[in-house]
Each structure stands twice: as structure tokens, then as C-alpha cells.
Amino acid sequence: MTTDFRSAMETAKVSALWERTGPDPGELAETPYLWPWAELDPLLDVAVEQTDMDNAERRVLVLENPAYQDTHRTGASLNMVVNLQVLMPGESARPHRHRLNALRFIIEGDGTAITTVDGTPCPMVSGDFVLTPGWCWHEHSHEGKGRAVWLDALDAQLQRHLCTNEFEPGPSNDMPPSRAEDSYAAAGVMPIIPDHDKPYSPIFRYPLAKVVEAFATMPADPDGSRRIRYTNPVTGGPAMPGLDCYMLAPAVGTDTRAYRTNANMICLAVEGEGSSRIGDETLHWRKNDIFSLPRGHWISHRAKSADSKLLQLTDREVLRRLDYLREEFRD
């Protein structure tokens, strides 16, 4: 390529595709990463000591995947941001809303800390799954004793790339009427509510007790595991369009069926302990550990204790709707 030609292309703001060789520089060779609770837990206490709610209305620690250390990316996964948030007795955060879809999985809570979503109070009990869907008003307060801790997950990376996020602080002037938490509790039937045309579930709080009940009554897969999906009862699809969420109970001493996908996943060890095989690596996890399952690796899980449960957060549904999803299984 001549110097004159190259200079002319620079002036015209074009480039030569044939000079680009090899993989896309944006592609990352990710490896799995585990954030041990033994390291995270004391950091939350220090955050409480050193940061009051006047300076940080939402006291949040952001999980940073070291795979992105030398890139423009941040967060725990390619399309998801995962945080830990802690709230102490007497503290509260004012309402706001954003286009980001978000969820809260309660790590520590006795129900005296409350998340309010579009006017619906959601007591935060350990193991509960709480939605704060895009453009829903949400706030929280704590009138009990002891700290409340939860995992936040948001489809922030995806929406930042698409430039779709908006933010609006409270107070809220268009709060919809709240509905009873058990409005959709009856299996196989649901109320006809004409005004619910939203892309997210009308249920904002999914108690862990319901998940345990489902595991106790459902048949196991051939590998001995059990898995449920947090769904929108109106559509049967995911609870929110931007985040797909599951709970897995792997069998003790038996690997789950190995699979490989181009979707990304973050796992939280809700209870028990076990191990996960990701490609050539094995991660050993215990209660409240958090770890990443990057795309493209063969993955399987195994429980060490009978009560083991893994919360699984993934961008799978986004890829499926765009017809980009690839999945394969190995017996």
C-alpha cells in the first residue's frame, strides 16, 4: 500500500479491511474467576466503617473481573455488572429509576430491611430473589437489627454499549398501585390484569422457600441435579428481558451434564459447597462465594454437600432472542 493511498484513506476516514488479520481485538480469552466470600465479607464491614449514607447513598462494592484489567471493560462479566450492597439499621436510600434491569439476591436479611419496587414492599429475607426491573421506581430502608447484604446484578454492560440507559431520581409521581405478593401464587392459574403489559414479571419477590419446595417435589434430571428458572408467570419466559436467572441443585458426588455455550454466566453459592469444572480449571466453592463462567468452555458442577445450591445469572435470553445463542451438551 502506497504512502499516498494510506494518507488519502486517513483523510477520508476509512480503513483497509484486508490489513486486519487474526481474531477481533475485542475478543477476550476469558478464564473463570472466583471471589471468595472470606475476602468479600470483611470488606463490607470496612465499607460500613468508612462510608456513611450521606456520602454514598447506595453503599456498593463492584466485582471487577481481572480478565478486563487492561481493557476498556469493567464489571464481572461481558454483559453484566455484579455488586455487593450493604445496609445497616436506620439507613435508607431514596427512590430512583433507570432503564437498566436489575435484581437483588439476599445474602443476609431477616425481612426487616425492605426494598420497595413501584410501591410494592419486598421484605429482604436471606435467599430471596427481588426484581427491580428497568424504569421501575425502587428504594430501600432498614428498621431492624444487624446488617442486610445482597448481591446486585444489572444488564449495565449491554445497555451501556447500546447507549440505552436513562436515570431519574425520585421522588416518584407516577407510582402504580401495588398488588398483593401472592396474587400469582396459585400454580397453573393467574389473574387477568389488563394493565400489565410490561416486559417483566408482575412478581417482584421470589422467596427461597418456594424454590426449596419446588426442588422437593420435582423429579431429578438423569445426572441427579435439579434446576428451576425464575419466570414471568404471564409469559412463561424469564422474569426480566435482560437477565435470565436460574437456581441449580447439583447432586452430591456426581457431575452435571457438561455443556458449552456462548452465553456468559455468574454464579453465587447460595448454600453448601462443591466444585465446578470450567474448561481445564476446577473451582472449589463454598457458601456465598461468587464466580464467573465465561463463554466457550465446557462446564459441569458437582455438590459436596446435599444442601448445595447455585444461583445462576446469565445473558442467555438476550442472545436467544437475537438468534445468536449457541449451546451444546456432552454425555
Secondary structure per residue as TSV (DSSP state, phi and psi in degrees):
chain	resnum	aa	ss	phi	psi
A	1	M	-	360.0	127.4
A	2	T	-	-74.3	158.2
A	3	T	H	-62.4	-39.3
A	4	D	H	-63.8	-40.7
A	5	F	H	-65.4	-43.5
A	6	R	H	-63.6	-42.0
A	7	S	H	-63.7	-39.7
A	8	A	H	-65.3	-37.6
A	9	M	H	-66.4	-40.3
A	10	E	H	-62.8	-40.3
A	11	T	H	-64.6	-39.1
A	12	A	H	-81.4	-6.3
A	13	K	T	60.0	51.9
A	14	V	-	-131.8	166.2
A	15	S	-	-139.8	164.1
A	16	A	-	-94.2	114.9
A	17	L	G	-62.6	-33.6
A	18	W	G	-67.4	-12.8
A	19	E	G	-85.5	-8.9
A	20	R	-	-91.9	117.2
A	21	T	-	-123.6	159.2
A	22	G	S	79.7	-171.6
A	23	P	S	-69.6	159.8
A	24	D	-	-57.2	127.4
A	25	P	T	-61.8	-16.1
A	26	G	T	-79.5	-13.1
A	27	E	-	-75.3	131.0
A	28	L	-	-108.9	134.8
A	29	A	-	-85.5	81.1
A	30	E	-	-77.3	147.6
A	31	T	-	-120.3	155.9
A	32	P	-	-65.3	152.2
A	33	Y	-	-141.3	139.6
A	34	L	E	-118.2	130.0
A	35	W	E	-100.1	103.8
A	36	P	-	-70.0	136.5
A	37	W	H	-61.5	-31.0
A	38	A	H	-60.8	-26.0
A	39	E	H	-91.7	-33.0
A	40	L	H	-75.6	-40.5
A	41	D	H	-55.3	-51.5
A	42	P	H	-65.6	-27.4
A	43	L	H	-65.5	-32.6
A	44	L	H	-65.0	-40.9
A	45	D	H	-64.0	-41.0
A	46	V	H	-66.1	-38.4
A	47	A	H	-60.4	-39.1
A	48	V	H	-65.2	-42.1
A	49	E	H	-65.6	-37.2
A	50	Q	H	-102.0	-6.5
A	51	T	-	-135.6	118.2
A	52	D	-	-97.0	168.0
A	53	M	T	-72.9	-14.2
A	54	D	T	-70.7	-32.6
A	55	N	T	-94.3	-26.4
A	56	A	-	-140.9	90.9
A	57	E	S	-59.2	-30.8
A	58	R	S	-121.2	108.7
A	59	R	-	-84.1	99.7
A	60	V	E	-126.5	135.8
A	61	L	E	-108.5	125.0
A	62	V	E	-93.6	127.7
A	63	L	-	-76.3	125.5
A	64	E	-	-112.9	118.4
A	65	N	-	-77.3	123.1
A	66	P	G	-64.1	-15.0
A	67	A	G	-62.8	-22.5
A	68	Y	G	-101.9	11.4
A	69	Q	T	-56.7	-40.2
A	70	D	T	-105.9	26.8
A	71	T	S	-124.3	179.8
A	72	H	S	-82.6	-4.1
A	73	R	-	-84.6	156.9
A	74	T	-	-138.2	174.0
A	75	G	S	96.1	-174.4
A	76	A	S	-90.6	-24.1
A	77	S	S	-148.0	165.6
A	78	L	S	-57.5	-42.7
A	79	N	S	-113.6	1.6
A	80	M	-	-130.6	144.3
A	81	V	E	-107.3	134.8
A	82	V	E	-125.1	129.5
A	83	N	E	-127.4	165.2
A	84	L	E	-117.0	134.2
A	85	Q	E	-126.7	140.3
A	86	V	E	-128.4	138.5
A	87	L	E	-132.6	131.8
A	88	M	-	-103.8	160.0
A	89	P	T	-53.9	137.1
A	90	G	T	86.1	-7.4
A	91	E	-	-93.4	156.9
A	92	S	E	-154.8	163.2
A	93	A	E	-130.2	136.3
A	94	R	E	-69.3	158.7
A	95	P	E	-69.7	146.3
A	96	H	E	-153.3	174.2
A	97	R	E	-149.1	156.9
A	98	H	E	-152.0	165.3
A	99	R	S	-74.9	-17.2
A	100	L	S	-63.6	134.1
A	101	N	-	-80.7	135.3
A	102	A	E	-141.0	157.1
A	103	L	E	-139.2	160.9
A	104	R	E	-128.3	128.3
A	105	F	E	-113.9	121.7
A	106	I	E	-81.3	120.0
A	107	I	E	-90.7	-42.8
A	108	E	E	-133.9	125.0
A	109	G	-	179.1	141.7
A	110	D	E	-112.8	10.7
A	111	G	E	94.8	-5.5
A	112	T	E	-86.9	-16.0
A	113	A	E	-90.0	136.0
A	114	I	E	-124.3	130.9
A	115	T	E	-100.5	128.7
A	116	T	E	-108.5	121.5
A	117	V	E	-117.6	114.8
A	118	D	T	48.0	43.6
A	119	G	T	86.1	-5.6
A	120	T	E	-97.9	117.7
A	121	P	E	-75.1	134.0
A	122	C	E	-124.3	98.5
A	123	P	E	-59.0	137.2
A	124	M	E	-99.0	103.5
A	125	V	E	-110.9	141.3
A	126	S	T	-48.5	130.0
A	127	G	T	91.0	-8.9
A	128	D	-	-75.8	152.7
A	129	F	E	-117.9	118.7
A	130	V	E	-121.6	129.6
A	131	L	E	-91.3	140.0
A	132	T	E	-129.2	79.3
A	133	P	-	-65.2	163.5
A	134	G	T	-54.9	132.6
A	135	W	T	67.0	20.5
A	136	C	-	-96.8	135.5
A	137	W	-	-66.5	137.5
A	138	H	E	-148.7	146.0
A	139	E	E	-152.1	170.3
A	140	H	E	-149.9	157.4
A	141	S	E	-151.9	161.3
A	142	H	E	-139.3	114.3
A	143	E	-	-114.8	13.2
A	144	G	S	-103.3	-145.4
A	145	K	S	-124.7	149.5
A	146	G	S	77.0	162.5
A	147	R	-	-78.2	154.4
A	148	A	E	-113.8	132.6
A	149	V	E	-131.3	136.5
A	150	W	E	-144.6	158.5
A	151	L	E	-90.7	129.4
A	152	D	E	-101.2	138.2
A	153	A	E	-133.3	136.7
A	154	L	E	-137.8	150.0
A	155	D	-	-86.1	41.4
A	156	A	H	-66.0	-41.7
A	157	Q	H	-61.5	-43.1
A	158	L	H	-63.9	-46.9
A	159	Q	H	-71.0	-30.5
A	160	R	H	-65.3	-40.6
A	161	H	H	-63.4	-37.6
A	162	L	H	-86.3	-6.9
A	163	C	T	57.4	45.7
A	164	T	-	-107.7	-5.5
A	165	N	-	-77.3	146.0
A	166	E	-	-135.1	156.4
A	167	F	E	-135.8	139.1
A	168	E	E	-139.3	121.1
A	169	P	E	-77.8	157.9
A	170	G	S	-76.5	-178.9
A	171	P	-	-76.1	158.0
A	172	S	-	-90.3	136.1
A	173	N	S	-112.3	-3.1
A	174	D	-	-129.0	42.6
A	175	M	-	-69.0	125.2
A	176	P	-	-72.4	160.4
A	177	P	-	-66.4	141.1
A	178	S	-	-81.2	157.7
A	179	R	-	-122.3	156.5
A	180	A	-	-60.2	142.4
A	181	E	T	-60.9	-31.2
A	182	D	T	-94.9	18.1
A	183	S	T	-58.0	-30.5
A	184	Y	T	-113.6	27.7
A	185	A	-	-81.6	-20.9
A	186	A	S	-79.3	124.0
A	187	A	T	-66.9	133.3
A	188	G	T	86.0	-10.0
A	189	V	-	-134.3	157.8
A	190	M	-	-151.5	152.8
A	191	P	-	-72.1	150.6
A	192	I	-	-89.9	109.6
A	193	I	-	-119.9	99.1
A	194	P	T	-58.0	-30.2
A	195	D	T	-85.8	0.1
A	196	H	-	-91.6	88.8
A	197	D	-	-114.7	27.9
A	198	K	-	-84.8	157.7
A	199	P	S	-82.3	1.9
A	200	Y	S	-120.2	167.4
A	201	S	-	-65.9	142.2
A	202	P	S	-75.4	-9.7
A	203	I	-	-89.1	125.3
A	204	F	-	-100.3	-19.4
A	205	R	E	-129.3	125.1
A	206	Y	E	-116.5	102.4
A	207	P	-	-67.9	145.9
A	208	L	H	-60.4	-33.0
A	209	A	H	-56.7	-35.7
A	210	K	H	-68.3	-35.6
A	211	V	H	-67.3	-45.5
A	212	V	H	-59.9	-41.4
A	213	E	H	-62.0	-41.5
A	214	A	H	-65.0	-43.1
A	215	F	H	-60.9	-36.2
A	216	A	H	-70.6	-24.6
A	217	T	H	-107.6	-16.5
A	218	M	S	-87.2	151.5
A	219	P	-	-73.5	151.1
A	220	A	-	-78.9	153.4
A	221	D	-	-70.1	167.7
A	222	P	T	-55.8	-28.3
A	223	D	T	-85.4	3.7
A	224	G	S	90.6	-7.4
A	225	S	-	-85.7	164.5
A	226	R	E	-132.0	143.6
A	227	R	E	-146.1	133.2
A	228	I	E	-121.2	160.2
A	229	R	E	-119.5	137.6
A	230	Y	-	-79.8	116.1
A	231	T	B	-120.8	163.5
A	232	N	-	-88.5	114.5
A	233	P	T	-66.2	-18.6
A	234	V	T	-74.4	-38.9
A	235	T	T	-109.2	-20.8
A	236	G	S	80.2	-2.4
A	237	G	S	-91.3	-163.3
A	238	P	B	-65.3	156.0
A	239	A	S	-61.9	-32.7
A	240	M	S	-138.4	151.1
A	241	P	S	-69.8	-28.8
A	242	G	S	-95.2	-12.4
A	243	L	-	-135.8	128.2
A	244	D	E	-109.9	131.0
A	245	C	E	-132.0	137.4
A	246	Y	E	-136.4	164.0
A	247	M	E	-128.7	128.4
A	248	L	E	-114.4	133.4
A	249	A	E	-116.0	92.4
A	250	P	-	-71.7	156.8
A	251	A	-	-79.1	152.2
A	252	V	B	-71.7	126.6
A	253	G	T	74.7	5.1
A	254	T	-	-128.6	130.9
A	255	D	-	-72.2	140.4
A	256	T	-	-68.4	160.2
A	257	R	-	-58.6	127.5
A	258	A	E	-69.7	140.9
A	259	Y	E	-141.0	162.9
A	260	R	E	-140.1	139.3
A	261	T	E	-149.9	160.7
A	262	N	S	-93.7	4.9
A	263	A	S	-83.8	153.5
A	264	N	-	-101.1	151.2
A	265	M	E	-144.8	145.0
A	266	I	E	-119.8	136.1
A	267	C	E	-118.1	143.1
A	268	L	E	-119.4	126.8
A	269	A	E	-77.0	102.9
A	270	V	E	-74.4	-42.7
A	271	E	E	-147.7	156.9
A	272	G	S	75.3	-160.4
A	273	E	-	-150.9	160.7
A	274	G	E	179.7	-158.1
A	275	S	E	-144.2	156.1
A	276	S	E	-131.8	130.6
A	277	R	E	-95.9	118.9
A	278	I	E	-125.4	103.5
A	279	G	T	62.1	-124.7
A	280	D	T	-93.0	1.7
A	281	E	E	-107.6	151.0
A	282	T	E	-123.4	124.3
A	283	L	E	-103.2	132.2
A	284	H	E	-103.0	124.3
A	285	W	E	-123.2	153.6
A	286	R	-	-131.3	175.8
A	287	K	T	-51.8	131.3
A	288	N	T	76.2	-2.0
A	289	D	-	-65.3	149.3
A	290	I	E	-124.4	136.9
A	291	F	E	-148.2	157.7
A	292	S	E	-100.5	146.8
A	293	L	E	-121.1	88.9
A	294	P	-	-66.6	155.9
A	295	R	T	-65.7	155.0
A	296	G	T	88.4	-1.6
A	297	H	S	-105.4	147.7
A	298	W	-	-72.2	131.6
A	299	I	E	-130.6	137.5
A	300	S	E	-148.9	158.1
A	301	H	E	-128.1	153.1
A	302	R	E	-145.2	134.2
A	303	A	E	-89.9	145.6
A	304	K	S	-100.8	-26.9
A	305	S	S	-123.8	151.2
A	306	A	T	-67.5	-21.8
A	307	D	T	-91.1	8.8
A	308	S	-	-64.1	134.6
A	309	K	E	-143.1	137.7
A	310	L	E	-118.9	122.4
A	311	L	E	-79.4	132.2
A	312	Q	E	-122.4	120.0
A	313	L	E	-113.7	127.5
A	314	T	E	-146.2	156.6
A	315	D	S	-94.5	18.6
A	316	R	H	-54.4	-44.7
A	317	E	H	-64.5	-35.4
A	318	V	H	-61.3	-46.7
A	319	L	H	-65.6	-38.7
A	320	R	H	-62.4	-44.2
A	321	R	H	-66.7	-28.9
A	322	L	T	-87.7	-0.7
A	323	D	T	63.6	32.5
A	324	Y	-	-103.8	-8.0
A	325	L	-	-70.2	133.9
A	326	R	-	-125.6	129.9
A	327	E	E	-142.1	142.9
A	328	E	E	-146.9	153.9
A	329	F	E	-125.0	153.7
A	330	R	E	-129.7	127.6
A	331	D	-	-84.4	360.0
